[in-house]
Amino acid sequence: MAKAILVEETIKVGEKILVELDKIIPDIIGAFWFLFEETDEWKLIFISPTFDEKGPRFAYKLILDVFQKNSIEENVIAFED
């Protein structure tokens, strides 16, 4: 199976998302790209006590708000489970 390449544009958009999320919830203690080999897709993972406490619905809504407020196109980073 071919390995998906994590390109610089995607990394920079991920960094922008992290910076914007940190303005809203400053307890993000980690973020990293993870390659899901079964789908050959990179996913950006955030670690935050707030996300743990308030759950995935809260996290997805917050991240979606960041996408919309910063005009992040889904062709750069897909917003999905």
N, C-alpha and C positions, 0 to 999 in steps of 0.2 A: 504494500500500500504506500502511496506517495505521502510525504509529510507536507502539511500545509505550512506556508511560510508566513511568519508574523512580520509584516512590513512596517516601515518607519511611520507612515501616515496613520496607521491603526494604533501604533504605540503612542503617538502624540495625541490622538483623540482620546485614548484611554487616560492619559495624563490629565487632559483638560477635564474629563469627567471627574476624576479623583479630586482635582483642585476645587471644582465647583461643589462637589459633595462635602468636602471638608469645610466649606464655608457654612453649610447648613447643619451638619452634624460632625463636630470636630473630634469625635471619638473613634474615627476609622483608624484601626491599628495595623491594617495591612491591606495590600492589594497586589494581585499578581495575575499574570497570564498563565492559563493552563491549557495544554493541548489534550483534547479528548480524542484519543486515538481511534475509537470505534467509529467516530463521525468525521475524523480528520479536521476538527474545528478548534480554533483558539477561542477561549472564553475568558473574560475579565472577571475575576473573583474579588469581592470586597469582604473584609473582616471588620465587624463592628458590633459592640455590645448592644447598640440601639437596634440594629437589624435583628440580632438574636432575640431581643426583648419584644420588639413590635411585630416581628414576623416578615415573611417574604412579600406579602401584599404591600405592606408599607414600603419596603425596600424597592420593589419594582415601581411603585408610584413615584417615589422620590427620584429614582434614576430616570424615569420617563420624563418627569418635569425638567430635569437637567438637559436631556436630549432636546426637548422642545424649546426651552429658553435659550439654548446655545446653537440652535439650528443644526444639530448633528444629524447627518443623513445616515439612514440605516444601511446604505450600501458600503459605508466605512466600517461601522460596527453594527451588527444586527442586534436588535433588542428582542430577545426571546428567552424562553426557559432553557 
